[in-house]
């Protein structure tokens, strides 16, 4: 039976990782494995992974988001591969709908959900104030609906599902973008260059707390990092990635 490997990079975010994992376990009906990649946490993340019998990779220091994703992908066993931020809370039918979207055509390479906190077309209204309200609302919101599955030129990497065939064709995330930003734009562009389409599974909504790790950075340093990686993308491809946002 088909399995999905869910790769979750984290760094000192145990308070987010716990509800992330709990929601996966509560709301995922299709076979899956969870792989946590820890970037040098000192908050008990590894003890939690051992206690909860989660597969994990541990770095002594912060290797960055792209490297962490790659480390998880290298040990993933699934036919479908999913990169998931540790500050995402999934809900009813999230993976079933995304897999249905991904499998709708051989030329669909990746799929992503809608969320309350995400740039571009995947942003959607979120009429809830608590996680209890979110799960109650999403039981209707995440009703399968083919008309809401829309092709895009860009998907955001906070919750990105793709076929193993895609990774075997284009390789891993480009670690030149470490510690993070624009590595997902780069990956999506490479997916499209390989002849695959990107799809927004608009009938899937997940909650995203939003850039939890990067919010801990100094604002000026964060702005500088984003601009630096934007220039790296421009230098690599000769096109402006912001046109796809």
C-alpha positions in Angstrom: 0.0 0.0 0.0 1.2 3.5 -0.8 3.0 5.4 2.0 3.8 9.1 2.5 7.0 10.2 4.2 6.4 13.4 6.2 9.7 15.2 6.8 9.5 17.9 9.6 12.6 20.1 10.1 12.7 21.7 13.5 15.0 23.8 15.8 14.0 24.6 19.4 10.4 24.4 18.5 9.1 21.6 20.7 6.0 23.6 21.7 5.1 23.6 18.0 6.3 20.2 17.1 4.1 18.4 19.6 0.8 19.7 18.3 2.0 19.2 14.8 2.7 15.5 15.4 -0.5 15.0 17.4 -2.6 16.5 14.6 -0.9 14.2 12.0 -1.7 11.2 14.2 -5.2 12.3 14.8 -6.3 13.2 11.3 -4.3 11.0 8.9 -6.0 7.9 7.6 -3.6 6.9 4.8 -0.3 5.1 5.6 2.5 7.5 6.6 5.8 7.8 8.4 7.1 10.9 10.3 10.8 11.9 10.1 11.9 14.7 12.3 15.1 16.4 11.4 16.5 18.4 14.4 18.8 21.3 13.8 20.7 21.3 17.1 17.7 21.9 19.5 18.3 22.2 23.2 14.7 22.1 24.3 14.1 18.4 24.7 13.2 17.7 21.0 15.3 14.6 20.8 13.9 13.2 24.0 10.5 13.7 22.7 11.3 11.9 19.4 12.7 8.9 21.3 9.7 8.8 23.7 7.2 9.0 20.8 9.1 6.5 18.7 9.6 9.0 15.9 12.3 8.5 13.2 14.7 11.4 13.4 17.9 12.8 12.2 19.9 15.0 14.6 22.4 17.7 13.6 24.6 19.2 16.4 24.1 22.7 15.1 21.7 24.5 12.7 22.2 23.1 9.2 19.4 25.2 7.8 16.0 24.3 6.4 17.1 23.0 2.9 19.8 20.7 4.4 17.4 19.4 7.0 14.8 18.6 4.4 17.4 16.8 2.3 18.5 14.7 5.3 15.0 13.6 5.9 14.4 12.9 2.2 17.5 10.7 2.0 16.1 8.2 4.5 12.4 8.5 3.5 10.7 5.3 2.4 7.5 6.7 1.0 6.2 6.7 -2.5 5.0 10.2 -1.8 7.2 12.8 0.0 6.0 15.7 2.0 7.9 18.6 3.5 6.1 20.0 6.5 7.0 23.0 8.7 6.9 22.2 12.4 4.4 25.1 12.9 1.7 23.5 10.7 -1.4 21.9 12.2 -3.2 19.5 9.9 -6.8 18.5 10.1 -9.7 16.5 8.5 -8.9 14.8 5.2 -5.8 16.9 4.7 -3.5 14.1 3.2 -6.3 12.2 1.5 -7.3 15.3 -0.6 -3.7 16.2 -1.4 -2.8 12.7 -2.5 -6.0 12.6 -4.7 -4.9 15.9 -6.2 -1.3 14.7 -6.8 -2.5 11.4 -8.3 -5.0 12.9 -10.7 -2.6 12.9 -13.6 0.9 11.5 -14.4 2.2 15.0 -15.2 1.2 16.5 -11.8 4.5 16.6 -9.8 3.6 18.4 -6.6 0.6 19.7 -4.6 0.1 22.1 -1.8 -2.8 23.2 0.4 -4.5 26.5 1.3 -3.7 28.1 4.6 -4.3 31.1 6.8 -0.6 32.2 6.7 1.1 31.8 3.3 2.1 34.0 0.4 0.5 34.0 -3.0 -2.6 32.1 -4.2 -2.6 29.6 -1.4 -3.7 32.2 1.1 -7.4 31.7 2.1 -9.8 33.2 4.6 -9.7 31.6 8.0 -12.9 32.3 10.1 -11.7 30.7 13.3 -10.0 31.9 16.5 -9.0 28.7 18.3 -7.7 25.3 17.2 -11.0 23.8 18.4 -12.9 26.1 16.0 -10.4 25.4 13.3 -10.9 21.6 13.4 -14.7 22.0 13.6 -14.8 24.4 10.6 -12.4 22.3 8.5 -14.6 19.2 8.8 -16.7 20.9 6.2 -14.1 23.1 4.6 -12.0 20.1 3.5 -14.8 18.3 1.6 -13.3 16.9 -1.6 -14.0 19.2 -4.5 -12.2 18.8 -7.9 -13.2 22.3 -8.9 -10.9 23.8 -6.2 -7.8 22.0 -7.5 -6.0 24.7 -9.5 -2.7 24.7 -11.4 -0.2 27.2 -10.2 3.4 28.2 -11.2 4.5 28.2 -7.6 3.8 26.4 -4.3 5.1 27.4 -0.9 7.3 24.8 0.9 5.6 25.0 4.3 3.5 21.9 3.3 4.7 20.6 -0.1 3.7 17.1 -1.3 5.5 15.6 -4.3 6.0 12.3 -6.1 9.2 10.3 -5.5 9.6 10.3 -9.3 10.0 14.0 -9.1 12.8 13.8 -6.6 14.5 11.1 -8.6 14.3 13.3 -11.6 15.4 16.6 -10.2 17.3 15.8 -7.0 17.2 17.4 -3.6 16.7 21.0 -2.4 19.5 23.4 -3.3 21.4 24.0 -0.2 22.9 27.3 -1.5 19.7 28.8 -0.1 20.5 27.8 3.5 19.4 28.6 6.1 16.2 29.2 4.2 14.0 31.3 1.8 13.6 30.7 -2.0 14.6 27.1 -1.8 11.0 26.2 -2.3 10.7 28.6 -5.3 13.8 27.0 -6.7 12.4 23.5 -6.3 9.1 24.3 -7.8 10.8 26.0 -10.8 12.9 22.8 -11.3 9.7 20.7 -11.0 8.2 22.7 -13.9 11.3 22.6 -15.9 11.2 18.8 -15.7 7.8 18.8 -17.3 5.6 18.4 -14.3 2.7 20.6 -13.2 2.1 22.1 -9.7 -1.4 22.0 -8.3 -3.1 23.8 -5.4 -5.3 21.4 -3.6 -7.8 24.1 -2.8 -10.1 21.6 -1.0 -7.3 21.2 1.6 -6.8 23.8 4.4 -4.2 23.5 7.1 -3.3 25.9 9.9 0.1 27.6 9.7 1.4 29.6 12.7 3.8 31.2 10.3 7.6 31.5 10.0 8.1 30.5 13.6 11.8 29.8 13.3 12.6 32.9 11.2 10.6 35.2 13.5 13.3 34.5 16.2 15.9 36.3 14.0 16.7 40.0 14.1 14.3 41.7 11.6 17.2 43.4 9.8 19.1 40.1 9.5 15.9 38.4 8.1 15.4 41.1 5.5 19.0 40.8 4.5 18.7 37.0 4.2 15.6 37.2 2.1 17.2 39.7 -0.3 20.4 37.6 -0.5 18.6 34.5 -1.4 16.4 36.4 -3.9 19.6 37.5 -5.6 20.9 33.9 -5.6 17.7 32.7 -7.4 18.1 35.5 -9.9 21.8 34.7 -10.5 20.9 31.0 -10.9 18.0 31.3 -13.3 18.0 34.8 -14.7 14.4 35.3 -13.9 12.5 37.1 -11.1 10.8 34.6 -8.8 8.5 37.3 -7.5 6.5 37.2 -10.7 5.0 33.8 -9.5 3.9 35.1 -6.1 
